[in-house]
Every structure is written in structure tokens, then in C-alpha cells.
Amino acid sequence: MASLWRLALAAAMCGALILSSSSSAAAAGKKTGRITVYWGQTAAEGRLREACGSGLYTTVIVSFLTGFGGGRYKLDLAGHDRGAVGPDVKYCQSRGVLVLLSIGGGIGRYSLASKADAKAVADHLWDFYLGGRSKSRPFGDAVLDGIDFDIELGRPAHYDDLARYLKAYSGRKPGGKKVWLTAAPQCPFPDRMLGEALRTGVFDRVHVQFYNNPACSYRASNAAAFAAAWRKWASSLPRSSVYLGLPAAPGAANSGYVPPAALAGEALPIVQRSRNYGGVMLWSRYWDRRTGYSKKIKHAV
């Protein structure tokens, strides 16, 4: 009897070990289905409502506030009717899609001169976009879910202060909702413009741009460098969900486009090993609408 009991116990332990290993492997290779997309840089991409109604995205980032700092602010939505954006934001949120405003971008004039300047910008974003009481809100009474940092120009100073100030508004939004913070650094680590801000640990999601940077973009001949860059980002941001940022078409970026089959079979299995893998970010809705990229990859994301 004792021998049979020991054999049964050993079998049970072996089964538990296999189950544990399988569970760990599943957790390490998880699929979230989450896709973030940038919207707002050409009227040809269609309305924000259409992007959210497609069912393809869990987050849409309205882009960009191209001017800020020093008391100057400029919202550039490239021909979109601002009057339609507010109702569309509410529609998106009714479907469970987060809507954020991206500050910065590759054109424009923006910078933060001091900690006080960062506080003034945070207050402006709160009052005009996140739930404050300004009477001249660009999107009417629509309340955005948060702010995205896509900082590519100017000086890399005081964005850590801006992030902390914005995060402090969490709980003051209607319904006690939090202010979501995301960032879109370049894939060479650390990002020159956002490195200090990301070290604050207050960003919920980080959409790393693995394009326009051949040294770390994915391609079969560069898989090892891509994997090393991804691991560096994922391990450095344990409190954030990290997204793989990609162009949705070859023409959307100078480099870094990954064909859907290669993404599903080669690149995603690498990034999905990280416990804080969050999903995929696409530039942009215009290109995704033309190519159907998100439809082709969503099953693998």
C-alpha cells in the first residue's frame, strides 16, 4: 500500500508540475487582443466614431496638441471637424474604447521651460480636455480618458514633472476615474526625450515605436537585436503595459513595417513572452483603414 501511495503521490506531483509549467508558458505567451491606433492627422481616415465602431481598437489616441509651453497652445487635427469630435468621443467611450489626447508629435513647437511651466500645461490639459471647468473646451463637454506623450522635438526637460502633475488629477475626474497616461518612445533605449519621465513609473502603457529605427526594428536578419531591445524596454517598465509600436503599412514609416504573417509567426511570439506585454500600437488609422492591417493581425495580438 505504501509503495502504491508513493507512486500515486509522485504521479500527482508530476502532473501538478506539468500543469504549473503549462500555466506559466500560457501566461508568458498571452494574447491580449488590444490594439491602440493614432487618429487625427488626415480627414481621409474618416471620423473618430468610425474608428471606434470598427471594433478593432481598444484605445484611440487623438493626435496632436502640437503646441504647448510658455502659455501657447495649438491643437492640430488636420482638417477634422472639432465639433464632431466631442460626440464621437462619447460614442467611443460607450463602446469601452479609451480616448486619449497625444501631445507633441513630429511637427510643431513645444517644450517645457520649468517645473512651473509643466504645472501650467498640466492645468491646461485638465481644464480643456480631462474634466476641468473651462468654458471654451475644444470638444465641448466630452471628457477624454487621458494623455499620451509623443515627444520628439525640443528639450527633454520637465516631462517627468508634467507626468506627475497629470497623474495627480486621477480621482478628480467625473466618477472618480483615473487619468490614463501613455507614452510613445523610440525603440533605442533609453529614449532621449522621455527617459526621465518614464522613470517616474506613473505611465499605465508605453507604446514603443519599433519603426524608423533600423537598429531595433523587426526583420528576420535583425531578430536578435529586436528581441534584446524589447526585453530591455519590458524589464525597465515593470509597472506599465508595454506595446509593440508598428506602422500599419510600408508607406506609413521609413522603416519597420512587418508583414502580418511575419508579425503573427515571428515577432509577436518574442514579445508575448514578457509578462507586461500589452498589445500592439499602430500608426495610423489612415494607413490601417487602407491596408486592413489590424484585421489581419488581431487574432494573433
C-alpha positions in Angstrom: 0.0 0.0 0.0 2.8 2.4 0.9 4.5 1.8 -2.4 1.3 2.4 -4.3 0.7 5.6 -2.3 4.2 6.9 -3.1 3.7 6.1 -6.8 0.3 8.0 -6.7 1.9 10.9 -4.9 4.7 11.1 -7.4 2.3 11.0 -10.3 0.2 13.7 -8.8 3.3 15.9 -8.2 4.5 15.3 -11.7 1.0 16.3 -13.0 1.0 19.4 -10.9 4.4 20.3 -12.2 3.3 19.9 -15.8 0.2 21.9 -15.2 2.2 24.7 -13.5 4.7 24.7 -16.4 1.9 24.8 -18.9 0.2 27.7 -17.0 3.4 29.6 -16.8 4.0 29.1 -20.5 0.5 30.3 -21.3 0.9 33.4 -19.1 4.3 34.2 -20.7 2.8 33.8 -24.2 -0.6 35.5 -23.6 -2.6 37.2 -26.3 -4.4 40.4 -25.2 -6.2 41.4 -28.4 -5.5 45.0 -27.5 -4.7 47.4 -30.4 -4.1 51.1 -30.0 -4.2 53.4 -33.0 -3.4 57.0 -33.6 -6.2 59.1 -35.2 -6.4 62.8 -36.3 -3.8 63.6 -38.9 -5.9 63.5 -42.1 -9.6 63.9 -42.9 -9.2 60.9 -45.3 -9.1 58.5 -42.4 -12.8 59.1 -41.6 -14.4 60.1 -38.3 -13.4 59.0 -34.9 -16.8 57.4 -34.5 -16.0 55.1 -37.4 -12.6 54.0 -35.9 -14.3 53.1 -32.7 -17.2 51.5 -34.4 -14.9 49.1 -36.3 -14.4 47.0 -33.2 -10.7 46.8 -34.0 -9.2 49.0 -31.3 -9.3 49.2 -27.5 -7.7 52.7 -27.4 -7.7 55.5 -29.9 -5.2 58.4 -29.5 -6.3 61.8 -30.9 -3.3 63.5 -32.3 -1.8 66.1 -31.8 -1.5 69.0 -29.4 1.4 70.3 -31.4 2.0 73.5 -29.4 2.4 73.9 -25.7 4.6 75.5 -23.1 5.2 79.2 -22.4 1.4 79.9 -22.4 1.0 78.9 -26.0 -1.3 76.0 -27.1 -2.2 74.6 -30.5 -4.4 71.7 -31.4 -3.8 70.3 -34.9 -6.4 67.8 -36.1 -5.5 68.2 -39.8 -8.9 69.1 -41.2 -11.2 67.2 -38.9 -14.3 68.9 -37.7 -13.7 69.6 -34.0 -17.4 69.9 -33.4 -17.9 66.3 -34.3 -15.1 65.0 -32.1 -16.9 65.5 -28.8 -19.9 63.4 -29.6 -17.6 60.8 -31.2 -15.5 60.6 -28.0 -18.7 59.8 -26.0 -19.7 57.2 -28.6 -16.2 55.6 -28.4 -16.4 55.5 -24.6 -19.8 54.0 -24.7 -18.3 51.1 -26.6 -15.5 50.7 -24.0 -12.8 52.3 -26.1 -10.4 54.6 -24.3 -9.8 58.0 -26.0 -6.6 59.9 -25.2 -5.0 63.1 -26.5 -1.5 62.9 -27.7 0.8 65.9 -27.0 3.9 66.5 -29.2 4.4 64.7 -32.5 6.9 65.2 -35.2 5.9 68.8 -36.2 5.1 71.9 -34.2 6.6 73.9 -31.4 6.6 72.7 -27.9 8.8 72.5 -24.8 8.7 72.9 -21.1 10.8 75.7 -19.7 10.5 74.9 -16.0 8.6 72.9 -13.3 6.1 75.8 -13.1 5.6 75.6 -16.9 4.9 71.9 -16.6 2.3 72.6 -13.9 0.6 75.2 -16.2 0.5 72.7 -19.1 -1.0 70.1 -16.8 -3.6 72.5 -15.6 -4.5 73.4 -19.2 -4.9 69.8 -20.2 -7.1 69.2 -17.2 -9.3 72.3 -17.8 -9.7 71.8 -21.5 -9.7 68.1 -22.1 -9.8 66.0 -18.9 -12.7 67.3 -16.9 -12.0 70.8 -15.7 -14.3 73.8 -15.9 -13.1 75.8 -18.9 -15.9 77.3 -20.9 -14.1 77.0 -24.2 -13.3 73.3 -24.4 -12.3 72.1 -27.9 -14.5 69.0 -27.6 -17.4 70.5 -25.7 -18.4 68.6 -22.6 -16.6 65.4 -23.7 -14.1 64.2 -21.1 -11.0 62.4 -22.5 -9.6 59.4 -20.6 -6.0 60.6 -20.5 -2.9 62.0 -22.2 -0.3 60.4 -24.4 3.3 61.7 -24.6 4.8 61.5 -28.1 7.7 63.9 -27.5 10.1 64.1 -30.4 11.1 67.8 -30.5 12.5 70.4 -28.2 14.3 69.9 -24.9 13.9 66.7 -22.9 13.2 68.6 -19.7 10.4 68.6 -17.1 8.3 65.9 -18.7 8.7 63.9 -15.5 7.1 66.9 -13.7 4.3 67.0 -16.2 3.6 63.3 -15.9 3.4 63.6 -12.1 1.1 66.6 -12.2 -1.3 64.9 -14.6 -1.4 61.7 -12.6 -2.3 63.7 -9.5 -5.6 64.6 -11.2 -6.7 60.9 -11.0 -9.7 60.6 -8.8 -10.8 64.2 -9.6 -12.3 63.2 -12.9 -16.1 62.7 -13.1 -17.0 59.4 -11.4 -13.6 59.3 -9.7 -12.0 57.9 -12.8 -8.2 57.9 -13.2 -6.2 59.9 -15.7 -4.6 57.4 -18.1 -1.0 58.2 -19.1 0.7 56.6 -22.1 3.9 57.4 -23.9 5.4 56.6 -27.3 9.2 56.5 -27.0 11.6 55.4 -29.8 12.9 51.9 -29.6 16.6 52.8 -28.9 16.9 52.5 -25.1 16.7 54.8 -23.2 14.6 57.3 -25.2 16.4 60.6 -25.3 13.2 62.7 -24.8 11.2 60.6 -22.5 13.7 58.6 -20.5 13.4 60.7 -17.3 9.6 60.8 -17.5 9.3 57.0 -17.9 11.5 56.5 -14.8 8.7 58.1 -12.7 6.8 54.8 -13.1 3.4 56.6 -13.5 2.7 55.6 -17.1 0.0 53.0 -17.5 1.0 52.0 -21.0 4.1 52.5 -23.1 3.8 52.2 -26.9 7.4 51.7 -28.0 7.9 52.8 -31.6 9.8 49.9 -33.3 9.9 51.8 -36.6 12.0 54.5 -38.2 14.9 52.9 -36.2 16.5 50.1 -38.3 18.9 49.2 -35.4 16.0 47.8 -33.4 13.1 47.3 -35.9 12.0 43.7 -36.5 13.1 41.9 -39.6 14.4 38.3 -39.9 18.0 39.4 -40.1 17.7 41.6 -37.1 15.5 39.4 -34.8 18.2 39.1 -32.1 18.6 42.9 -31.8 14.8 43.4 -31.9 14.4 40.9 -29.1 17.1 42.4 -27.0 15.6 45.9 -27.4 12.1 44.6 -26.5 13.4 42.8 -23.4 15.2 46.0 -22.3 12.0 48.0 -22.5 9.8 45.4 -20.9 12.1 44.8 -18.0 12.7 48.5 -17.3 8.9 49.2 -17.1 7.5 46.5 -14.7 4.6 48.7 -13.7 3.5 49.5 -17.2 1.9 47.6 -20.0 4.3 47.7 -22.9 3.0 47.7 -26.5 4.8 46.9 -29.8 4.5 50.0 -31.9 4.4 49.4 -35.7 3.4 51.2 -38.9 0.2 49.8 -40.5 1.6 49.9 -44.0 5.0 50.1 -45.7 4.3 53.7 -46.6 3.5 54.8 -43.1 7.1 54.9 -42.0 10.6 55.0 -43.4 11.3 51.5 -42.0 9.9 49.0 -39.5 6.9 47.6 -41.4 6.3 43.9 -40.5 4.0 41.9 -42.8 1.1 40.4 -41.0 2.3 36.8 -41.4 5.7 37.6 -40.1 4.3 39.6 -37.2 2.0 36.7 -36.1 4.5 33.9 -36.6 7.8 35.6 -35.7 7.7 38.9 -33.9 4.7 38.5 -31.6 5.9 35.2 -30.1 9.0 37.1 -29.0 7.2 40.0 -27.3 4.4 37.9 -25.8 6.9 36.2 -23.5 7.1 39.3 -21.4 4.5 39.4 -18.5 3.8 43.1 -19.1 3.2 42.7 -22.9 0.1 44.8 -23.6 -0.6 44.6 -27.3 0.2 46.4 -30.5 0.1 50.1 -31.3 -0.4 51.2 -34.9 0.5 54.3 -36.8 -2.1 55.2 -38.1 -5.9 54.9 -38.6 -5.5 56.3 -42.1 -3.0 53.6 -43.1 -4.8 50.8 -41.2 -8.0 51.7 -43.0 -6.3 51.4 -46.3 -4.5 48.1 -45.7 -6.7 46.3 -43.2 -3.6 45.5 -41.2 -5.3 45.3 -37.8 -8.0 42.9 -39.1 -5.2 40.6 -40.3 -3.3 40.6 -37.0 -5.9 40.9 -34.4 -6.2 37.1 -33.9 -2.5 36.9 -33.0 -2.3 40.1 -30.9 
